[in-house]
Amino acid sequence: GVYAGDPNTLSMKAALSKINRIERYAYNIDWNKFGAIFYGGLARQVELTKERKADPPKPEWVEFEYGNPGSFREGLSTLPKA
């Protein structure tokens, strides 16, 4: 596996830091009585959107399409050729 050691002593904060951060956002929303992780994710997306607008990428960078993990110009065969 990815983590070695006793799973009973492995902390979520260390193993799943992004989910832990989203949960913190969720629990800090006053009206979120149930601590639904969805609202934490939504709050984080709003924050990221504000950050991107405040500090946009350089115009010479390739435009990033959200939800698309990316690709290589000549496909995945680029990897074994590297």
KEKE-3310 file (N, C-alpha, C; in steps of 0.2 Angstrom, whole numbers, plus 5000, padded with zeros to 4 digits):
npx = (5004:5001:5004:5014:5013:5004:4987:4977:4984:4987:4984:4970:4972:4986:4986:4976:4976:4969:4956:4954:4956:4945:4935:4937:4934:4920:4915:4917:4907:4894:4880:4880:4875:4877:4889:4892:4903:4901:4898:4909:4918:4912:4913:4927:4930:4924:4933:4945:4941:4940:4954:4960:4955:4960:4974:4978:4983:4998:4997:5004:5004:4997:4980:4971:4959:4947:4943:4948:4961:4973:4984:4996:5004:5006:5000:4998:5009:5020:5026:5033:5043:5051)
npy = (4994:5012:5018:5014:5005:5005:5005:5009:5019:5029:5045:5054:5067:5067:5057:5060:5074:5084:5081:5082:5096:5101:5096:5104:5117:5114:5112:5124:5132:5141:5139:5126:5113:5099:5096:5093:5087:5091:5104:5110:5107:5115:5127:5128:5128:5140:5149:5146:5150:5164:5166:5163:5173:5184:5182:5179:5166:5167:5175:5168:5155:5139:5137:5131:5118:5115:5100:5092:5081:5083:5080:5073:5080:5071:5060:5046:5038:5045:5044:5031:5033:5043)
npz = (5000:5000:5012:5026:5041:5056:5053:5063:5070:5060:5055:5048:5044:5041:5031:5021:5017:5009:5010:5023:5025:5017:5025:5037:5032:5030:5043:5048:5043:5048:5046:5042:5049:5049:5045:5032:5020:5007:5007:5012:5001:4991:4996:4996:4982:4978:4985:4978:4965:4967:4970:4958:4950:4956:4954:4940:4927:4918:4901:4891:4895:4892:4890:4903:4906:4916:4925:4916:4915:4907:4894:4882:4868:4858:4862:4875:4871:4872:4885:4886:4877:4882)
capx = (5000:5004:5006:5016:5012:4997:4981:4974:4987:4987:4979:4967:4976:4992:4985:4971:4976:4964:4949:4954:4955:4938:4931:4938:4929:4913:4913:4917:4902:4889:4874:4881:4874:4878:4896:4892:4909:4900:4898:4916:4921:4909:4917:4934:4929:4923:4939:4949:4939:4943:4961:4962:4953:4965:4981:4977:4989:5001:4994:5008:5003:4992:4974:4969:4952:4945:4940:4952:4968:4978:4986:5002:5002:5007:4996:5002:5015:5026:5029:5038:5048:5055)
capy = (5000:5018:5020:5008:5006:5003:5009:5012:5025:5034:5051:5057:5074:5065:5053:5063:5081:5088:5079:5085:5103:5102:5095:5110:5122:5112:5113:5131:5136:5142:5135:5119:5109:5092:5095:5089:5088:5094:5112:5112:5107:5120:5133:5128:5130:5147:5152:5145:5155:5171:5166:5163:5180:5189:5181:5175:5164:5172:5174:5164:5148:5135:5137:5125:5116:5112:5094:5089:5080:5085:5075:5075:5082:5065:5054:5043:5035:5050:5042:5026:5036:5048)
capz = (5000:5000:5019:5030:5048:5059:5051:5068:5072:5055:5055:5042:5042:5037:5025:5017:5019:5005:5013:5030:5024:5015:5031:5041:5029:5031:5050:5050:5040:5053:5044:5040:5055:5049:5043:5026:5016:5000:5008:5012:4994:4988:4999:4993:4975:4978:4987:4972:4960:4969:4970:4951:4947:4959:4951:4934:4924:4912:4895:4887:4897:4889:4894:4907:4905:4922:4924:4911:4918:4903:4889:4878:4861:4854:4866:4880:4869:4874:4891:4886:4873:4886)
cpx = (5004:5007:5008:5014:5005:4992:4977:4977:4988:4982:4976:4970:4982:4991:4981:4970:4971:4957:4949:4953:4948:4933:4931:4934:4922:4911:4914:4912:4896:4883:4874:4881:4877:4885:4897:4899:4907:4900:4905:4920:4919:4913:4924:4934:4928:4929:4944:4948:4941:4950:4963:4960:4958:4972:4980:4983:4992:4998:4998:5007:4997:4986:4972:4961:4951:4941:4944:4959:4974:4980:4993:5000:5002:5004:5001:5008:5021:5029:5034:5044:5053:5061)
cpy = (5006:5020:5013:5010:5003:5008:5012:5019:5031:5039:5052:5063:5072:5062:5056:5070:5085:5087:5083:5093:5105:5101:5101:5116:5120:5114:5120:5135:5136:5138:5128:5114:5102:5091:5092:5091:5092:5102:5114:5112:5113:5127:5134:5130:5137:5151:5152:5149:5162:5171:5167:5170:5185:5188:5176:5172:5168:5170:5169:5156:5145:5135:5131:5124:5112:5106:5090:5088:5082:5079:5077:5076:5075:5058:5051:5039:5039:5047:5036:5028:5040:5045)
cpz = (5000:5007:5023:5037:5050:5057:5057:5071:5066:5055:5049:5040:5038:5031:5019:5018:5015:5008:5019:5029:5022:5021:5036:5038:5031:5038:5052:5047:5045:5052:5042:5047:5055:5047:5037:5022:5009:5001:5009:5005:4990:4990:4996:4986:4974:4980:4981:4966:4961:4968:4963:4948:4950:4956:4945:4931:4919:4906:4890:4889:4893:4893:4897:4907:4912:4921:4919:4914:4914:4898:4886:4871:4856:4857:4871:4878:4870:4880:4890:4881:4876:4889)
residu = (GLY:VAL:TYR:ALA:GLY:ASP:PRO:ASN:THR:LEU:SER:MET:LYS:ALA:ALA:LEU:SER:LYS:ILE:ASN:ARG:ILE:GLU:ARG:TYR:ALA:TYR:ASN:ILE:ASP:TRP:ASN:LYS:PHE:GLY:ALA:ILE:PHE:TYR:GLY:GLY:LEU:ALA:ARG:GLN:VAL:GLU:LEU:THR:LYS:GLU:ARG:LYS:ALA:ASP:PRO:PRO:LYS:PRO:GLU:TRP:VAL:GLU:PHE:GLU:TYR:GLY:ASN:PRO:GLY:SER:PHE:ARG:GLU:GLY:LEU:SER:THR:LEU:PRO:LYS:ALA)
# end
